[in-house]
């Protein structure tokens, strides 16, 4: 609608500057020293929602970081959309690899570089500005609620409790999430699902203290060596996961779904070049897009042990530790897979070391039906602003709360992500294209319009 375009064009610089201010807050949920920053960020989100036209905004404390709730109710008989997102961000390390400060946002070559620029502050803020556009132009035709949490990056440990105890407050006809990506502005897409997650930590202990590697080397087991062998045993030569039972519940994608995925443009050489690798590697007999969407994975996220300081220290370490995550596909249970992983590492422990393992967090996989009213509204909205029908794809990431939202609230979720897979999420130099930011603000009002219209 022209009135939306006119309003957004008039205020685009302010929209962007407000986002940059939000990105300056180091809202790192994983680090206890940022507790005050988390509260400060929640307050900033509350302020912006009030300025955008929300009638009611409240910060709800949890056992961890707070949840920001907001609503704009125009007519109780009209459809209600619940927007979910998160204001917390990943840790920024390794800091030395950033070209600029992770919380000192800069715009270069049309891209916003900052931690959280895409995941998820930038995408949440598209919805705040879309609300403002609809309210200020007096064109809102549906009710809108917001549930913006501060613990998504640590597995949303307290959001489930919040949702189950506030069902009436969060009652809606669909849930709209922009915490995902699209193929490109030239080839728009909609994620029809996200993978689940199981995240564990494994510690291997050998001798009761660090030892002199000359005096004791060859006499006792080295925990780093043993842990490395244990991890290596998890995959075979075809990059197939070897843990017994891991694939038992995997929902195998149909030929038709694989055909739809194959329709998405993909250049393997360009993909590899962007990542700085000579060749791609993954599970045999599956394409790259299938490996990152419809297949489960097991990845080593971090490993350490022994001396890591400057210079040399000839030490045989007492301990070695690894963080390991599995991405799960429909029908797999995070609880079941987590227990399977913990049991596996304990069961293969040789007698000359002790192994302990525990869970960090997890989440269930989620699939959204393409025949739902919400998906149809999202597809129509994207076609209205991109002049192309979006391609349905499977997202490789995880949003732990999705399955719980549907279970507790009884409504479907639709994903409308405007980031790109190349936006360095969880990596140094995270970025978000300014054009994508504006495109999201332009498109989201159409979703609310069509969701209210589609019968």
C-alpha positions as CSV (number, residue, x, y, z in Angstrom):
1,X,0.0,0.0,0.0
2,X,1.3,3.4,-0.9
3,X,0.5,4.9,2.5
4,X,2.8,2.4,4.1
5,X,5.6,3.1,1.6
6,X,5.3,6.8,2.1
7,X,5.4,6.5,5.9
8,X,8.4,4.1,5.8
9,X,10.3,6.2,3.3
10,X,9.8,9.3,5.5
11,X,11.0,7.5,8.6
12,X,13.6,5.1,7.3
13,X,16.6,6.9,8.7
14,X,15.1,7.0,12.1
15,X,14.2,3.3,11.9
16,X,17.8,2.4,11.2
17,X,19.3,4.7,13.9
18,X,16.9,3.2,16.5
19,X,18.1,-0.3,15.6
20,X,21.7,0.8,15.9
21,X,21.1,2.0,19.4
22,X,19.6,-1.3,20.3
23,X,22.6,-3.2,18.9
24,X,24.9,-1.3,21.2
25,X,23.5,-3.1,24.3
26,X,25.6,-6.3,25.0
27,X,22.6,-8.5,25.9
28,X,24.5,-11.7,26.1
29,X,22.3,-14.2,28.0
30,X,25.0,-16.8,28.4
31,X,27.2,-14.6,30.6
32,X,26.2,-13.7,34.1
33,X,28.2,-10.5,34.0
34,X,25.7,-9.1,31.5
35,X,22.6,-9.5,33.7
36,X,22.2,-5.8,34.0
37,X,22.6,-5.4,30.2
38,X,19.8,-7.9,29.7
39,X,17.5,-5.9,31.9
40,X,18.5,-2.7,30.1
41,X,17.8,-4.2,26.7
42,X,14.4,-5.4,27.9
43,X,13.6,-1.9,29.0
44,X,14.7,-0.5,25.6
45,X,12.5,-3.0,23.7
46,X,9.6,-2.0,26.0
47,X,10.1,1.7,25.2
48,X,10.2,1.2,21.5
49,X,7.1,-0.9,21.5
50,X,5.2,1.8,23.4
51,X,6.5,4.4,21.0
52,X,5.3,2.2,18.1
53,X,1.8,2.3,19.4
54,X,1.3,-0.8,21.6
55,X,-1.4,-0.1,24.2
56,X,0.1,-2.4,26.8
57,X,3.7,-3.4,27.4
58,X,5.0,-5.3,30.4
59,X,8.3,-6.8,31.4
60,X,7.8,-10.2,33.1
61,X,10.6,-11.5,35.4
62,X,11.5,-15.1,35.1
63,X,14.0,-17.3,37.0
64,X,16.5,-16.1,34.4
65,X,16.2,-13.1,32.1
66,X,12.9,-11.2,31.6
67,X,10.2,-11.6,28.9
68,X,8.8,-8.5,27.2
69,X,5.1,-8.7,26.4
70,X,3.1,-6.2,24.3
71,X,-0.2,-6.0,22.6
72,X,-2.3,-3.8,20.3
73,X,-5.9,-5.0,20.4
74,X,-8.2,-3.2,18.1
75,X,-11.2,-5.6,18.1
76,X,-11.5,-8.8,20.1
77,X,-13.5,-10.4,17.3
78,X,-10.7,-9.9,14.8
79,X,-7.8,-12.3,14.2
80,X,-4.8,-12.0,16.6
81,X,-1.1,-12.6,15.6
82,X,1.5,-13.3,18.2
83,X,4.9,-12.2,17.2
84,X,7.8,-14.1,18.9
85,X,11.4,-13.1,18.9
86,X,14.4,-12.7,21.3
87,X,16.5,-9.7,22.4
88,X,19.4,-11.8,23.7
89,X,22.5,-12.5,21.6
90,X,25.3,-15.0,21.3
91,X,28.7,-14.3,23.0
92,X,31.0,-12.3,20.6
93,X,34.2,-14.3,21.0
94,X,36.7,-14.6,19.3
95,X,36.8,-10.8,19.6
96,X,40.1,-10.6,17.6
97,X,38.3,-11.7,14.4
98,X,35.8,-8.9,14.4
99,X,36.6,-6.1,11.9
100,X,34.8,-3.6,14.3
101,X,33.5,-3.8,17.8
102,X,30.6,-6.4,18.1
103,X,28.6,-3.8,20.1
104,X,29.7,-0.8,18.1
105,X,27.5,-1.2,15.0
106,X,28.8,0.1,11.7
107,X,27.3,0.2,8.3
108,X,29.6,-0.9,5.5
109,X,28.7,-1.8,1.9
110,X,25.1,-1.7,2.8
111,X,25.4,-4.1,5.7
112,X,24.9,-3.6,9.4
113,X,27.8,-5.2,11.3
114,X,27.1,-6.0,14.9
115,X,26.3,-8.9,17.2
116,X,22.5,-9.4,17.0
117,X,22.1,-7.4,13.8
118,X,20.3,-10.3,12.2
119,X,19.9,-12.8,15.1
120,X,17.5,-11.5,16.3
121,X,17.4,-7.8,17.2
122,X,17.3,-6.6,13.6
123,X,14.5,-9.0,12.7
124,X,12.5,-8.3,15.8
125,X,12.8,-4.6,15.2
126,X,11.3,-5.1,11.7
127,X,8.1,-6.1,13.5
128,X,8.2,-3.2,15.9
129,X,8.5,-0.7,13.0
130,X,5.8,-2.6,11.0
131,X,3.5,-2.1,14.0
132,X,4.3,1.5,14.0
133,X,3.6,1.8,10.3
134,X,0.2,0.2,10.7
135,X,-0.8,2.2,13.8
136,X,0.4,5.6,12.5
137,X,-1.3,5.1,9.2
138,X,-4.5,3.8,10.8
139,X,-4.5,0.7,8.7
140,X,-4.2,-2.1,11.3
141,X,-6.9,-4.8,10.6
142,X,-5.8,-7.5,13.1
143,X,-4.7,-7.6,16.7
144,X,-1.0,-8.0,17.4
145,X,0.8,-9.3,20.4
146,X,4.5,-9.6,21.1
147,X,6.4,-12.1,23.2
148,X,10.1,-11.1,23.1
149,X,12.3,-13.3,25.3
150,X,15.9,-13.0,26.6
151,X,17.0,-16.6,26.8
152,X,16.7,-18.1,23.3
153,X,20.4,-18.3,22.8
154,X,20.7,-20.5,25.9
155,X,17.8,-22.8,25.1
156,X,14.8,-20.8,26.5
157,X,14.9,-22.6,29.9
158,X,12.2,-20.4,31.4
159,X,10.0,-19.5,28.5
160,X,8.0,-22.8,28.7
161,X,7.0,-22.0,32.2
162,X,6.0,-18.5,31.2
163,X,3.9,-19.6,28.3
164,X,2.1,-22.4,30.2
165,X,1.2,-19.9,33.0
166,X,0.1,-17.1,30.6
167,X,-2.0,-18.9,28.0
168,X,-4.8,-16.5,28.1
169,X,-2.5,-13.5,27.8
170,X,-0.7,-15.1,24.8
171,X,-3.9,-16.4,23.1
172,X,-3.7,-15.9,19.4
173,X,-4.7,-17.3,16.0
174,X,-1.1,-17.8,14.8
175,X,2.5,-17.2,15.8
176,X,4.7,-15.2,13.5
177,X,8.5,-15.6,13.8
178,X,11.3,-13.8,12.0
179,X,14.3,-15.7,13.4
180,X,15.3,-17.5,10.2
181,X,16.6,-16.7,6.7
182,X,15.6,-16.6,3.1
183,X,17.6,-17.7,0.1
184,X,18.1,-14.1,-1.2
185,X,16.2,-11.0,-2.2
186,X,16.2,-12.3,-5.8
187,X,14.9,-15.7,-4.7
188,X,12.6,-15.2,-1.7
189,X,11.8,-18.3,0.4
190,X,9.9,-19.3,3.5
191,X,11.2,-21.8,6.1
192,X,8.6,-24.5,6.6
193,X,10.5,-26.0,9.5
194,X,13.4,-25.8,11.8
195,X,15.5,-28.5,13.3
196,X,15.6,-29.5,17.0
197,X,18.6,-29.4,19.2
198,X,20.4,-31.6,21.8
199,X,23.4,-30.0,23.4
200,X,25.7,-31.8,25.8
201,X,29.1,-31.5,27.5
202,X,31.5,-34.4,27.9
203,X,34.5,-34.4,30.3
204,X,37.2,-37.0,30.3
205,X,39.5,-37.3,33.3
206,X,42.7,-39.3,33.5
207,X,45.3,-38.8,36.2
208,X,44.4,-36.7,39.3
209,X,46.6,-33.8,38.2
210,X,48.5,-32.5,35.2
211,X,51.7,-34.5,34.8
212,X,55.1,-34.0,33.3
213,X,54.8,-35.4,29.8
214,X,58.3,-36.8,29.8
215,X,58.2,-38.5,33.2
216,X,54.7,-39.9,32.8
217,X,54.1,-39.9,29.0
218,X,53.6,-43.5,27.8
219,X,52.5,-44.7,31.2
220,X,49.0,-43.3,31.6
221,X,46.2,-42.3,29.2
222,X,46.1,-38.8,27.8
223,X,42.5,-37.5,28.2
224,X,42.8,-35.3,25.1
225,X,43.8,-38.3,23.0
226,X,41.0,-40.5,24.4
227,X,38.3,-37.8,24.0
228,X,39.4,-37.2,20.4
229,X,39.1,-40.9,19.6
230,X,35.6,-41.0,21.3
231,X,34.4,-38.1,19.2
232,X,35.9,-39.6,16.0
233,X,34.0,-42.8,16.6
234,X,30.7,-40.9,16.1
235,X,30.9,-40.8,12.3
236,X,31.9,-43.3,9.7
237,X,33.7,-42.7,6.4
238,X,30.5,-41.6,4.8
239,X,29.8,-39.0,7.5
240,X,27.0,-41.1,8.7
241,X,26.4,-41.0,12.5
242,X,27.3,-44.3,14.1
243,X,25.6,-44.0,17.5
244,X,23.2,-46.9,17.7
245,X,19.6,-45.9,17.3
246,X,20.4,-42.3,16.3
247,X,18.4,-42.5,13.0
248,X,15.5,-44.7,14.3
249,X,12.9,-42.0,14.5
250,X,14.0,-39.8,11.6
251,X,11.1,-38.7,9.3
252,X,12.4,-39.3,5.8
253,X,11.6,-36.6,3.4
254,X,9.4,-37.6,0.5
255,X,10.6,-37.5,-3.1
256,X,8.3,-34.5,-3.7
257,X,9.8,-32.5,-0.9
258,X,13.3,-33.2,-2.1
259,X,12.2,-32.1,-5.5
260,X,10.9,-28.8,-4.1
261,X,14.2,-28.3,-2.3
262,X,16.2,-29.0,-5.5
263,X,14.3,-26.2,-7.2
264,X,16.1,-23.6,-5.0
265,X,19.1,-22.2,-6.8
266,X,22.4,-23.4,-5.4
267,X,26.0,-22.9,-6.6
268,X,28.3,-25.3,-4.7
269,X,31.4,-23.5,-5.8
270,X,30.1,-20.1,-4.7
271,X,29.0,-21.6,-1.4
272,X,32.4,-23.1,-0.8
273,X,34.2,-19.9,-1.8
274,X,32.1,-17.9,0.6
275,X,33.2,-20.2,3.4
276,X,36.8,-20.3,2.3
277,X,37.0,-24.1,1.8
278,X,38.1,-26.0,-1.3
279,X,35.4,-28.7,-1.0
280,X,32.2,-29.3,0.8
281,X,31.7,-32.3,3.1
282,X,28.7,-34.0,4.5
283,X,26.6,-37.2,4.7
284,X,26.8,-39.3,1.5
285,X,23.9,-39.5,-0.9
286,X,22.4,-36.1,0.2
287,X,22.8,-32.6,-1.3
288,X,24.1,-29.7,0.7
289,X,20.7,-28.2,1.1
290,X,19.3,-31.6,2.3
291,X,22.2,-32.1,4.7
292,X,21.4,-28.7,6.4
293,X,17.6,-29.1,6.3
294,X,16.1,-32.5,6.3
295,X,19.0,-34.6,7.9
296,X,20.1,-34.7,11.5
297,X,23.7,-33.9,12.4
298,X,26.2,-34.2,15.2
299,X,28.8,-31.5,15.6
300,X,31.7,-30.7,17.9
301,X,31.2,-27.1,19.1
302,X,34.3,-26.8,21.3
303,X,37.2,-28.9,22.7
304,X,39.9,-28.0,25.2
305,X,42.4,-29.5,27.7
306,X,46.0,-29.1,28.7
307,X,48.2,-26.1,28.3
308,X,46.9,-23.3,26.0
309,X,49.0,-20.3,27.1
310,X,51.8,-18.7,25.3
311,X,54.9,-20.7,24.6
312,X,55.4,-24.4,25.4
313,X,54.6,-26.4,28.4
314,X,55.3,-30.2,28.3
315,X,52.2,-31.4,30.1
316,X,50.1,-34.5,30.1
317,X,46.7,-33.0,31.1
318,X,44.4,-34.3,33.8
319,X,41.2,-33.4,31.9
320,X,39.8,-32.8,28.4
321,X,36.4,-31.4,27.7
322,X,34.1,-31.1,24.6
323,X,30.8,-29.4,23.9
324,X,28.7,-31.4,21.4
325,X,25.4,-30.6,19.7
326,X,23.0,-32.6,17.5
327,X,20.5,-31.0,15.2
328,X,17.3,-33.0,15.0
329,X,14.6,-33.5,12.3
330,X,10.9,-34.3,12.7
331,X,10.0,-37.3,14.8
332,X,13.3,-37.1,16.7
333,X,12.9,-36.3,20.4
334,X,15.6,-34.1,22.0
335,X,15.1,-35.8,25.4
336,X,15.6,-39.2,23.8
337,X,18.6,-38.1,21.7
338,X,20.2,-36.4,24.7
339,X,20.0,-39.5,26.8
340,X,21.3,-41.5,23.9
341,X,24.4,-39.2,23.5
342,X,25.1,-39.2,27.3
343,X,24.8,-42.9,27.5
344,X,26.9,-43.5,24.4
345,X,29.9,-41.5,25.7
346,X,29.8,-43.1,29.1
347,X,29.5,-46.6,27.5
348,X,32.5,-46.3,25.2
349,X,34.8,-44.9,28.0
350,X,37.9,-47.1,28.3
351,X,38.8,-48.2,31.9
352,X,41.9,-46.0,32.1
353,X,39.8,-42.7,32.2
354,X,36.6,-41.5,33.8
355,X,33.9,-39.9,31.7
356,X,31.2,-37.5,33.0
357,X,28.6,-35.9,30.7
358,X,25.6,-33.6,31.2
359,X,23.0,-31.8,29.2
360,X,23.1,-28.0,28.5
361,X,19.8,-27.6,26.7
362,X,17.6,-28.9,23.9
363,X,14.6,-28.3,21.8
364,X,12.2,-30.1,19.4
365,X,12.1,-29.9,15.6
366,X,9.1,-28.2,14.0
367,X,7.3,-28.3,10.7
368,X,4.7,-25.8,9.6
369,X,2.0,-26.9,7.1
370,X,2.0,-25.0,3.8
371,X,-1.8,-25.2,3.5
372,X,-2.3,-23.3,6.7
373,X,-3.9,-19.8,6.7
374,X,-0.7,-18.3,8.2
375,X,1.5,-19.8,5.6
376,X,-0.8,-18.6,2.8
377,X,-0.8,-15.1,4.3
378,X,3.0,-15.1,4.5
379,X,3.5,-16.3,0.9
380,X,1.0,-13.7,-0.4
381,X,2.7,-11.0,1.6
382,X,6.2,-11.9,0.2
383,X,4.8,-12.1,-3.3
384,X,3.3,-8.6,-2.9
385,X,6.6,-7.0,-2.2
386,X,9.1,-9.2,-4.0
387,X,6.9,-9.9,-7.0
388,X,7.8,-13.6,-6.8
389,X,6.3,-16.5,-5.1
390,X,8.5,-17.7,-2.2
391,X,10.1,-21.2,-2.3
392,X,9.3,-23.4,0.7
393,X,12.5,-24.7,2.3
394,X,13.7,-26.3,5.5
395,X,15.8,-24.2,7.9
396,X,18.9,-25.8,9.5
397,X,18.8,-23.8,12.7
398,X,16.8,-24.4,15.8
399,X,14.1,-22.4,17.7
400,X,13.6,-24.4,20.9
401,X,10.3,-23.0,21.8
402,X,8.3,-23.7,18.6
403,X,6.9,-27.2,19.5
404,X,6.0,-25.9,23.0
405,X,4.2,-22.9,21.6
406,X,2.0,-25.1,19.5
407,X,1.4,-27.6,22.3
408,X,0.5,-24.9,24.9
409,X,-1.4,-22.4,22.7
410,X,-2.8,-24.8,20.1
411,X,-1.9,-22.7,17.0
412,X,0.4,-23.0,14.1
413,X,3.7,-21.1,13.6
414,X,4.8,-19.4,10.4
415,X,8.4,-18.3,9.7
416,X,9.1,-15.1,7.8
417,X,12.8,-14.6,8.0
418,X,14.6,-11.8,6.1
419,X,18.2,-12.7,7.0
420,X,20.6,-14.6,4.8
421,X,22.5,-17.8,5.6
422,X,25.7,-15.9,4.9
423,X,25.0,-13.3,7.6
424,X,27.6,-14.9,10.0
425,X,25.1,-15.8,12.7
426,X,26.9,-16.9,15.9
427,X,30.2,-15.9,14.2
428,X,32.5,-12.9,14.2
429,X,31.3,-10.0,11.9
430,X,27.6,-10.9,12.1
431,X,25.7,-8.7,9.6
432,X,22.3,-7.8,8.3
433,X,21.7,-6.1,4.9
434,X,20.1,-2.7,5.3
435,X,18.0,-3.6,2.3
436,X,16.7,-6.7,3.9
437,X,15.8,-4.8,7.1
438,X,13.7,-2.4,5.1
439,X,12.2,-5.1,3.0
440,X,11.0,-6.8,6.2
441,X,9.4,-3.7,7.4
442,X,7.7,-3.3,4.0
443,X,6.5,-6.9,3.9
444,X,5.2,-7.6,7.4
445,X,2.2,-5.2,7.2
446,X,1.0,-7.2,4.2
447,X,1.0,-10.4,6.4
448,X,-1.3,-8.8,8.9
449,X,-3.6,-7.5,6.2
450,X,-3.9,-10.9,4.4
451,X,-4.1,-12.9,7.6
452,X,-7.1,-10.8,8.6
453,X,-8.7,-11.2,5.1
454,X,-8.1,-14.9,4.3
455,X,-11.0,-17.1,5.4
